[in-house]
Amino acid sequence: MGSDPGTSVVSPHLQHWDAENLFVVGASVYPFNAGYNPTGPLGALALRLGDDLNDYVARPRHL
């Protein structure tokens, strides 16, 4: 996950840079392996993705 398509696979909105209709969910999008419980940040990412998906369905585009 990152803001540069050259150094990351998904955008900060968890949308794949090369496949506009592909969203990746889970801890695999973290740019590092946190040594602590990731439940809170994963929950926050999932909630934000829900809002982003509603927006994407209404008007498909790169978020």
C-alpha positions as CSV (number, residue, x, y, z in Angstrom):
1,M,0.0,0.0,0.0
2,G,1.4,3.3,-1.0
3,S,0.9,6.5,-2.9
4,D,3.4,5.7,-5.8
5,P,2.5,3.0,-8.3
6,G,6.2,2.4,-8.9
7,T,6.8,1.2,-5.3
8,S,3.5,-0.2,-4.2
9,V,0.8,-2.6,-5.5
10,V,-2.3,-0.9,-4.1
11,S,-3.3,2.7,-3.5
12,P,-4.1,4.1,-0.1
13,H,-7.8,3.2,-1.0
14,L,-6.7,-0.5,-1.4
15,Q,-7.4,-0.3,-5.1
16,H,-4.9,-2.1,-7.4
17,W,-2.9,0.3,-9.5
18,D,-3.2,-1.7,-12.7
19,A,-6.7,-3.2,-12.3
20,E,-9.1,-0.5,-11.5
21,N,-11.9,-2.9,-10.4
22,L,-9.6,-4.9,-8.0
23,F,-9.6,-4.0,-4.3
24,V,-7.3,-5.9,-1.9
25,V,-8.4,-6.4,1.6
26,G,-6.4,-7.7,4.6
27,A,-3.1,-7.4,6.3
28,S,-1.3,-8.2,3.1
29,V,-1.5,-4.6,2.1
30,Y,0.6,-3.4,5.0
31,P,4.0,-2.1,3.8
32,F,5.6,-3.8,6.8
33,N,4.9,-6.6,9.2
34,A,3.8,-5.0,12.4
35,G,4.8,-7.0,15.5
36,Y,1.7,-6.0,17.3
37,N,-2.0,-6.7,17.1
38,P,-3.2,-5.3,13.8
39,T,-7.0,-5.7,14.5
40,G,-7.7,-2.0,15.0
41,P,-5.9,-0.8,11.9
42,L,-7.4,-3.6,9.8
43,G,-10.9,-2.7,11.1
44,A,-10.3,0.9,10.2
45,L,-9.1,0.0,6.7
46,A,-12.1,-2.3,6.2
47,L,-14.6,0.5,7.2
48,R,-12.9,3.0,4.9
49,L,-12.9,0.5,2.1
50,G,-16.7,0.0,2.5
51,D,-17.2,3.7,2.0
52,D,-14.8,3.7,-1.0
53,L,-16.6,0.8,-2.6
54,N,-19.9,2.5,-2.3
55,D,-18.4,5.5,-4.0
56,Y,-16.7,3.3,-6.7
57,V,-20.0,1.5,-7.5
58,A,-21.8,4.8,-7.9
59,R,-19.1,6.0,-10.3
60,P,-16.4,3.6,-11.4
61,R,-13.0,5.2,-11.6
62,H,-9.6,5.2,-10.0
63,L,-10.1,6.5,-6.5
